[in-house]
Amino acid sequence: MMQIERIWEFLQRLTPVTRSCLLTELERLELCGVEMPGSADIQAKLRAEFRKDGSSQGRGGDPARYFFAALEPVLVNSAPEHENCGRIPRGSLAPIWEWINRDLLPTMARDYVDEINKLTAADKQKELRKAAATFQTKVLKYLENALGSPEAVTQTRAKLATYTASPSAYHDLTKLMCVLRTRDALAKFNDALPANIEKFDDAMLAKVTALLKTLGKEHADAVPFGLALIGKRLKTSWHLIYLATKAAPSKKAADIAAMPYAIAVSMVLDQVEDARSALRVALRKNRVLVARSLLVAIYDTEHALQVRINELDASQWGARLRKLMDAIAALVEEEVSRFPDEVGHVLGSSSLRGGKSLTRRLSYMAWKGRDAFNSSVASCMKLVS
């Protein structure tokens, strides 16, 4: 405890901005599975200082909260370490906000912060949203002009690296630009979607696909974010692949990859990646029931991909899935060895893999049989013609 107090005494000498960025980095590293003795105590102290509401993600105060409000529907609480198509990790917001304030547009940002603080004190909600939208437009236009050369991109990457060690910060910045550029269209798309999608049947699929086509016609770069918004409403997250698989002429990976919304498969793999990060944290914190639930969801997704995509192993999707599942297996084996035998058996049990059950195997055979039947019919039609 004495060592923690000494560290805290040192941190008090740093600026508030630096301490805030440190908190964001500590949370990011925790999500990535990096073990740091004493980190929990330091995080608790920093949260008490910067997050009076006890939230686990920083907002940077009202000015940042209003500025990033347009991004809220596509924000995720995952670690900003891997590709997240159509989604932006919350952990990337703090370094981007600090960069905007201190390097990109310090004078404009200072004026914006002052204006937001005054409007907040007066509780003028309409004016607050208008001021935030105006500053969003200014930042977007400046970024579009400022990032027009490879040299500018390199410089921006270097600047962002002073606020975070995350390798995805610049990519998340470009996604932020896309969302701001298409915020009105995405808001309209979001409002048109059902609040929840319990059953992603053909009728619902047709409705959602029509909305996606409308969005993509004017803003093709916004489609991944549209897919992410759909994914948030699905009761079963991996059902997102239906937007790619059901439109394909066959179940072959190559045919599915040629579909307009093939990126949905990659986005489901992103979800598995997120689940792996969450699983690591759950296991490290001995949250066995949470870990078990995550494993079941991971195995269900693995099975769904294997059943609905033929020649998956030979595709890039298959290679990524195999790498993910190997990493998850190694993680479980390593962490379970710390638990009592009865707990280890629960997490290591093959019963968690629903795809190995008799019902799932019969389902798999039925899917394969359907493909064989369709192939035979097609061959007969060719002979007749």
Phi, psi and omega per residue, in radians:
M1 nan -0.635 3.137
M2 -1.081 -0.670 3.137
Q3 -1.142 -0.690 3.107
I4 -1.072 -0.738 3.141
E5 -1.122 -0.634 3.115
R6 -1.175 -0.712 3.098
I7 -1.106 -0.744 -3.132
W8 -1.125 -0.656 3.101
E9 -1.076 -0.696 3.097
F10 -1.159 -0.741 -3.108
L11 -1.105 -0.512 3.139
Q12 -1.144 -0.337 3.121
R13 -1.410 -0.264 3.137
L14 -1.435 2.837 3.119
T15 -1.249 2.716 3.091
P16 -0.983 -0.663 3.134
V17 -1.083 -0.754 3.140
T18 -1.136 -0.714 3.123
R19 -1.153 -0.646 3.117
S20 -1.128 -0.759 3.109
C21 -1.133 -0.628 3.112
L22 -1.083 -0.742 3.118
L23 -1.050 -0.781 3.124
T24 -1.057 -0.727 -3.135
E25 -1.185 -0.702 3.116
L26 -1.088 -0.700 3.110
E27 -1.175 -0.679 3.123
R28 -1.113 -0.781 -3.128
L29 -1.147 -0.615 3.102
E30 -1.111 -0.749 3.109
L31 -1.113 -0.510 3.137
C32 -1.436 -0.060 3.081
G33 1.560 0.205 3.128
V34 -1.398 2.151 -3.126
E35 -1.565 2.220 3.136
M36 -2.328 1.848 3.141
P37 -0.973 2.290 3.120
G38 1.519 -0.126 -3.088
S39 -1.077 -0.676 -3.097
A40 -1.054 -0.722 -3.135
D41 -1.181 -0.719 3.128
I42 -1.137 -0.745 3.118
Q43 -1.071 -0.705 -3.139
A44 -1.073 -0.735 3.130
K45 -1.163 -0.729 -3.130
L46 -1.196 -0.665 3.101
R47 -1.134 -0.662 3.117
A48 -1.091 -0.535 -3.139
E49 -1.397 -0.754 -2.988
F50 -1.809 -0.319 -3.043
R51 -2.231 1.446 -3.070
K52 -1.092 -0.428 -3.124
D53 -1.501 -0.016 3.103
G54 1.371 0.174 -3.121
S55 -1.187 2.746 -3.119
S56 -1.622 -0.057 3.124
Q57 -2.237 2.309 -3.098
G58 -1.290 2.598 3.123
R59 -1.925 -0.300 -3.109
G60 1.247 0.379 -3.135
G61 1.471 3.101 -3.106
D62 -1.055 -0.718 3.141
P63 -0.986 -0.795 3.122
A64 -1.188 -0.693 -3.116
R65 -1.073 -0.767 3.123
Y66 -1.223 -0.630 3.141
F67 -1.122 -0.716 -3.087
F68 -1.578 0.075 -3.071
A69 -1.015 -0.626 -3.121
A70 -1.138 -0.365 -3.111
L71 -1.536 -0.243 -2.985
E72 -0.849 -0.773 -3.107
P73 -1.100 -0.392 -3.092
V74 -1.939 0.200 3.107
L75 -1.456 2.520 3.099
V76 -2.311 2.700 -3.103
N77 -1.600 0.422 -3.121
S78 -1.510 2.912 3.113
A79 -1.272 2.329 3.140
P80 -1.363 1.104 -3.069
E81 -2.105 -0.404 -3.093
H82 -2.244 2.935 -3.125
E83 -1.046 2.304 3.081
N84 -2.304 1.453 -3.095
C85 -1.025 2.213 3.060
G86 1.307 0.131 -3.136
R87 -2.398 2.674 -3.132
I88 -2.186 2.148 3.122
P89 -1.175 2.372 3.105
R90 -1.034 -0.548 -3.112
G91 -1.084 -0.291 3.132
S92 -1.506 -0.249 -3.041
L93 -1.209 -0.754 -3.086
A94 -1.051 -0.870 3.113
P95 -1.112 -0.637 3.112
I96 -1.146 -0.718 3.133
W97 -1.117 -0.768 3.119
E98 -1.109 -0.682 3.122
W99 -1.120 -0.735 3.106
I100 -1.073 -0.754 -3.072
N101 -1.267 -0.658 -2.994
R102 -1.743 -0.418 -3.039
D103 -2.155 -0.781 -3.007
L104 -1.311 -1.068 -3.085
L105 -2.390 1.147 -3.040
P106 -1.049 -0.734 -3.109
T107 -1.211 -0.850 3.116
M108 -1.078 -0.687 -3.137
A109 -1.140 -0.704 3.123
R110 -1.106 -0.737 3.108
D111 -1.120 -0.701 3.134
Y112 -1.114 -0.788 -3.141
V113 -1.059 -0.762 3.123
D114 -1.078 -0.754 -3.127
E115 -1.125 -0.779 -3.137
I116 -1.102 -0.723 -3.137
N117 -1.100 -0.689 3.120
K118 -1.180 -0.769 -3.134
L119 -1.175 -0.591 3.104
T120 -1.146 -0.748 3.126
A121 -1.090 -0.572 3.138
A122 -1.560 -0.050 3.133
D123 0.975 0.798 3.118
K124 -1.750 1.507 -3.010
Q125 -1.130 -0.746 -3.130
K126 -1.090 -0.775 3.131
E127 -1.180 -0.580 3.100
L128 -1.078 -0.829 -3.135
R129 -1.131 -0.657 3.128
K130 -1.160 -0.749 3.132
A131 -1.107 -0.715 3.128
A132 -1.134 -0.756 3.138
A133 -1.100 -0.671 3.119
T134 -1.121 -0.762 3.137
F135 -1.205 -0.626 3.065
Q136 -1.007 -0.784 -3.130
T137 -1.124 -0.714 3.119
K138 -1.090 -0.811 -3.139
V139 -1.096 -0.770 -3.123
L140 -1.070 -0.840 -3.138
K141 -1.088 -0.702 3.138
Y142 -1.150 -0.725 3.137
L143 -1.129 -0.738 -3.134
E144 -1.066 -0.606 3.102
N145 -1.408 -0.665 -3.024
A146 -1.301 -0.463 -3.073
L147 -1.763 0.563 -3.068
G148 -1.487 -0.033 -3.122
S149 -2.374 2.709 3.106
P150 -1.026 -0.613 -3.140
E151 -1.125 -0.717 3.138
A152 -1.156 -0.660 3.115
V153 -1.123 -0.774 3.122
T154 -1.066 -0.733 3.136
Q155 -1.141 -0.702 3.132
T156 -1.140 -0.743 3.087
R157 -1.012 -0.749 -3.118
A158 -1.141 -0.705 3.142
K159 -1.152 -0.772 3.128
L160 -1.094 -0.561 -3.130
A161 -1.154 -0.305 3.087
T162 -1.360 -0.227 -3.131
Y163 -1.904 -0.334 3.137
T164 -2.740 2.598 3.079
A165 -1.590 0.007 -3.123
S166 -1.150 2.254 -3.134
P167 -1.301 -0.191 -3.067
S168 -1.705 0.072 -3.036
A169 -1.017 -0.784 -3.115
Y170 -1.172 -0.730 3.128
H171 -1.085 -0.661 3.097
D172 -1.179 -0.552 3.064
L173 -1.116 -0.743 3.123
T174 -1.150 -0.600 3.084
K175 -1.203 -0.665 3.070
L176 -1.025 -0.745 3.121
M177 -1.057 -0.733 -3.138
C178 -1.103 -0.765 -3.128
V179 -1.140 -0.730 3.123
L180 -1.140 -0.663 -3.123
R181 -1.160 -0.575 -3.054
T182 -1.996 0.373 -2.991
R183 -1.037 -0.665 -3.129
D184 -1.190 -0.750 3.137
A185 -1.153 -0.696 3.123
L186 -1.180 -0.645 3.108
A187 -1.124 -0.719 3.110
K188 -1.137 -0.746 3.111
F189 -1.091 -0.775 -3.118
N190 -1.079 -0.728 -3.135
D191 -1.180 -0.495 -3.101
A192 -1.386 -0.293 -3.125
L193 -1.341 2.619 3.032
P194 -1.092 2.632 -3.138
A195 -1.078 -0.692 3.112
N196 -2.466 2.534 3.091
I197 -2.044 1.637 -3.116
E198 -1.249 -0.710 -3.092
K199 -2.267 2.037 -3.107
F200 -1.617 1.152 -3.109
D201 -1.471 -3.076 -3.052
D202 -1.077 -0.672 -3.128
A203 -1.131 -0.805 3.125
M204 -1.175 -0.658 3.116
L205 -1.065 -0.732 3.137
A206 -1.131 -0.719 -3.140
K207 -1.116 -0.811 -3.116
V208 -1.169 -0.692 3.128
T209 -1.096 -0.682 3.109
A210 -1.093 -0.709 3.106
L211 -1.138 -0.700 3.119
L212 -1.122 -0.704 3.128
K213 -1.086 -0.722 3.112
T214 -1.108 -0.765 3.116
L215 -1.107 -0.798 -3.080
G216 -1.210 -0.430 -3.120
K217 -1.101 -0.665 -3.121
E218 -1.742 -0.508 -3.043
H219 -2.433 1.351 -3.102
A220 -1.047 -0.601 -3.105
D221 -1.264 -0.190 3.136
A222 -1.583 -0.136 -3.079
V223 -1.009 -0.771 3.107
P224 -1.003 -0.615 3.116
F225 -1.253 -0.601 3.045
G226 -1.090 -0.736 3.094
L227 -1.097 -0.682 3.121
A228 -1.125 -0.655 3.116
L229 -1.156 -0.642 3.066
I230 -1.146 -0.785 -3.120
G231 -1.000 -0.606 -3.137
K232 -1.154 -0.401 -3.070
R233 -1.652 -0.219 -3.088
L234 -1.291 2.339 3.074
K235 -1.148 -0.694 3.089
T236 -1.954 1.922 -2.935
S237 -1.059 -0.634 -3.078
W238 -1.249 -0.180 3.090
H239 -1.058 -0.233 3.111
L240 -0.996 -0.500 -3.116
I241 -1.147 -0.304 3.123
Y242 -1.018 -0.526 3.140
L243 -1.119 -0.372 3.088
A244 -1.777 -0.802 -3.002
T245 -1.269 -0.670 -3.044
K246 -1.320 -0.306 3.115
A247 -1.594 -0.209 -3.068
A248 -1.339 2.607 3.129
P249 -1.218 -0.342 3.078
S250 -2.645 3.131 3.140
K251 -1.593 0.098 3.129
K252 -1.167 2.455 -3.111
A253 -1.000 -0.680 -3.117
A254 -1.122 -0.690 3.124
D255 -1.199 -0.704 3.132
I256 -1.164 -0.662 -3.131
A257 -1.132 -0.366 -3.135
A258 -1.513 -0.060 -3.113
M259 -1.358 2.664 -3.092
P260 -1.000 -0.583 -3.075
Y261 -1.953 0.588 3.130
A262 -1.064 -0.423 -3.137
I263 -1.069 -0.302 3.106
A264 -1.030 -0.590 3.125
V265 -1.151 -0.766 3.101
S266 -1.092 -0.621 -3.135
M267 -1.195 -0.588 3.062
V268 -1.185 -0.639 3.060
L269 -1.163 -0.586 3.030
D270 -1.032 -0.691 3.132
Q271 -1.119 -0.665 3.087
V272 -1.121 -0.698 3.099
E273 -1.066 -0.760 3.101
D274 -1.087 -0.734 -3.133
A275 -1.116 -0.619 3.102
R276 -1.106 -0.747 3.113
S277 -1.094 -0.762 3.131
A278 -1.150 -0.633 3.117
L279 -1.111 -0.737 3.131
R280 -1.027 -0.802 -3.141
V281 -1.127 -0.763 -3.128
A282 -1.067 -0.737 -3.141
L283 -1.190 -0.717 -3.136
R284 -1.123 -0.529 -3.116
K285 -1.712 0.213 3.071
N286 1.047 0.563 3.086
R287 -1.601 1.411 -2.970
V288 -1.117 -0.780 -3.106
L289 -1.143 -0.670 3.085
V290 -1.126 -0.759 3.133
A291 -1.084 -0.729 3.139
R292 -1.092 -0.769 3.131
S293 -1.079 -0.720 3.120
L294 -1.131 -0.721 3.133
L295 -1.105 -0.727 3.122
V296 -1.058 -0.784 3.138
A297 -1.111 -0.702 3.127
I298 -1.110 -0.827 -3.117
Y299 -1.157 -0.630 3.097
D300 -1.106 -0.717 3.130
T301 -1.163 -0.743 3.098
E302 -1.000 -0.826 -3.122
H303 -1.104 -0.743 -3.120
A304 -1.067 -0.728 3.131
L305 -1.164 -0.725 -3.121
Q306 -1.161 -0.612 -3.106
V307 -1.344 -0.662 -2.982
R308 -1.676 -0.072 3.116
I309 -2.267 1.976 3.089
N310 -1.382 2.637 -3.125
E311 1.007 0.568 -3.130
L312 -1.096 -0.729 -3.059
D313 -1.043 -0.518 -3.101
A314 -1.492 -0.055 -3.091
S315 -1.715 2.938 3.069
Q316 -1.123 -0.615 3.084
W317 -1.061 -0.773 -3.127
G318 -1.116 -0.710 3.123
A319 -1.097 -0.720 3.135
R320 -1.191 -0.735 3.121
L321 -1.080 -0.762 -3.130
R322 -1.075 -0.747 3.133
K323 -1.117 -0.720 3.128
L324 -1.126 -0.808 -3.091
M325 -1.181 -0.603 3.064
D326 -1.117 -0.732 3.138
A327 -1.156 -0.681 3.131
I328 -1.167 -0.727 3.116
A329 -1.080 -0.744 3.130
A330 -1.150 -0.683 3.129
L331 -1.101 -0.827 -3.127
V332 -1.101 -0.769 -3.125
E333 -1.078 -0.729 -3.121
E334 -1.175 -0.801 -3.052
E335 -1.340 -0.645 -3.098
V336 -1.126 -0.482 -3.135
S337 -1.086 -0.323 3.135
R338 -1.447 -0.340 -3.037
F339 -1.524 2.822 2.996
P340 -1.050 2.752 -3.057
D341 -0.955 -0.752 -3.066
E342 -1.144 -0.583 3.104
V343 -1.274 -0.733 3.119
G344 -1.045 -0.666 3.131
H345 -1.129 -0.640 -3.135
V346 -1.104 -0.793 -3.087
L347 -1.388 -0.515 -3.106
G348 -1.623 -0.023 -3.078
S349 -1.127 2.400 3.102
S350 -1.212 -0.264 3.138
S351 -1.159 -0.339 3.086
L352 -1.165 -0.456 3.120
R353 -1.487 1.581 -3.108
G354 -1.001 -0.451 -3.114
G355 -1.160 -0.265 -3.137
K356 -1.573 -0.109 -3.123
S357 -1.270 2.840 3.139
L358 -1.065 -0.735 -3.129
T359 -1.040 -0.793 -3.121
R360 -1.169 -0.659 -3.139
R361 -1.154 -0.680 3.093
L362 -1.147 -0.676 3.097
S363 -1.076 -0.748 3.132
Y364 -1.070 -0.764 3.137
M365 -1.128 -0.612 3.126
A366 -1.142 -0.745 3.107
W367 -1.082 -0.784 3.135
K368 -1.106 -0.691 3.126
G369 -1.113 -0.662 3.109
R370 -1.085 -0.728 3.124
D371 -1.122 -0.743 3.141
A372 -1.106 -0.706 3.127
F373 -1.104 -0.830 -3.135
N374 -1.068 -0.676 3.134
S375 -1.140 -0.696 3.139
S376 -1.154 -0.727 3.117
V377 -1.067 -0.761 -3.137
A378 -1.076 -0.715 3.136
S379 -1.122 -0.726 3.131
C380 -1.112 -0.711 -3.140
M381 -1.082 -0.669 3.116
K382 -1.131 -0.698 -3.136
L383 -1.150 -0.711 -3.124
V384 -1.147 -0.733 -3.117
S385 -1.291 nan nan
